[in-house]
Amino acid sequence: MTAQLIDGNALARQIRAEVAGRTEGLKARGVQPQLSIILVGEDPASQVYTRHKVNDSTETGLSATLETYPASLSEEDLLARVRALNADPKVHGILVQLPLPKHMDSQKVIETISPTKDVDGFHVASAGALMVGRPGFWPCTPYGCMKMLESIGYELRGKHAVVIGRSNIVGKPMAMMLLGKNATVTMCHSATRDLKALTLQADVVVAAVGKRNVLTADMVKPGAVVIDVGMNRNDEGKLCGDVDFEGVKQVAGWITPVPGGVGPMTRAMLLVNTLEAAERASP
Ligand SMILES: Nc1nc(=O)c2c([nH]1)NC[C@@H]1CN(c3ccc(C(=O)N[C@@H](CCC(=O)O)C(=O)O)cc3)C=[N+]21
């Protein structure tokens, strides 16, 4: 028996169609949802990612602008630009592409974005809202993972979910979202002892470390759901996740591929958050 695939491309396509429909509704009321993306520096990967985000937006009827600045831009000038976008009522979502040049304090920049426009969900106010269960914006990657679990009708209540990785962007918010659905959540990280003993108990494993083969077949309980957030390159330069896909798919019940899994869902949830921001701003 091999695991069933959770197809992120297909689910993202479905979500984009829903976003397009809701966008029509807003446009009928004279509101054009608008995402502003800021890219600082010339990192080729960031250029590709931000171009994707602009294309995704325009394909679903949102409008998106990409502003690019040289790596030499001062932090002060970047903050001034963010404040101007905060004050612009036509702009509903602001995304500052990470990583930023080393001379900038990323968290300070993110904290300058108005929480009402924080479609990445990286602001402390967004993190706090998630933690106490108030409306805010959920970070796109873990939000997309939750949608993937929902798409297979998975009941999280009472299940044991193991999250590997504790980043502010994925691991921590992922654990909060799973907890919000009444799962029993274990967070694992670099200081965890006997990771395998924990993952073998898991009904759901989310691997979000950024290292290949963090999860192998011998670490997975038969039938478990495995979500792979990793985005790595193997020796041949091919994109691969944190999970040994070929091995784990022989044991798991469900598994997400890389590419075509969490990545496209991350991008789809950015559109959802942007639309949501526009709807909240135009009640
Ligand atoms: N402020 C900010 N917000 C972000 O959300 C953000 C960021 N900065 N900096 C960089 C990371 C990375 N990230 C990706 C999202 C989707 C794919 C994606 O769609 N991947 C495709 C493959 C793309 C390819 O072939 O390279 C897939 O997995 O199928 C990749 C990477 C968002 N990030």
The ligand as a Gaussian input file, in Angstrom:
#p B3LYP/6-31G(d) Opt

LIG

1 1
 N        7.576000      37.938000       3.080000
 C        7.724000      36.718000       2.593000
 N        6.656000      35.902000       2.498000
 C        6.790000      34.633000       1.999000
 O        5.792000      33.867000       1.919000
 C        8.082000      34.202000       1.552000
 C        9.159000      35.099000       1.668000
 N        8.952000      36.339000       2.205000
 N       10.403000      34.741000       1.279000
 C       10.654000      33.466000       0.626000
 C        9.685000      32.412000       1.063000
 C        9.588000      31.212000       0.129000
 N        8.209000      31.124000      -0.295000
 C        7.730000      30.215000      -1.233000
 C        6.392000      30.072000      -1.514000
 C        5.957000      29.196000      -2.492000
 C        6.839000      28.417000      -3.207000
 C        6.357000      27.507000      -4.281000
 O        5.308000      27.728000      -4.839000
 N        7.117000      26.442000      -4.640000
 C        6.783000      25.555000      -5.739000
 C        7.981000      25.328000      -6.641000
 C        8.633000      26.560000      -7.152000
 C        9.963000      26.243000      -7.840000
 O        9.959000      25.403000      -8.759000
 O       10.984000      26.804000      -7.423000
 C        6.363000      24.188000      -5.224000
 O        6.699000      23.844000      -4.095000
 O        5.719000      23.456000      -5.985000
 C        8.182000      28.525000      -2.923000
 C        8.603000      29.391000      -1.933000
 C        7.530000      32.189000       0.238000
 N        8.306000      32.948000       1.018000

